[in-house]
């Protein structure tokens, strides 16, 4: 549940909430990835951290 909230504007999840954080970073990334027709994936391990993977569709052009 917290993983989905990470991508919402102004959301800060977890025990390491920084007072300097606006909670907008991942929301902006998610919107950009969506506009570029990509996908963003999150793998998280408690007490270890998270890995974010972004995949964009790319069409290679031959000369």
Secondary structure, 3 states (H helix, E strand, C coil): CHHHHCCCCCCCCCCCCCCCCCCCHHHHHHHHHHHCCCEEEEEEECCCEEEEEEECCCCCCCC
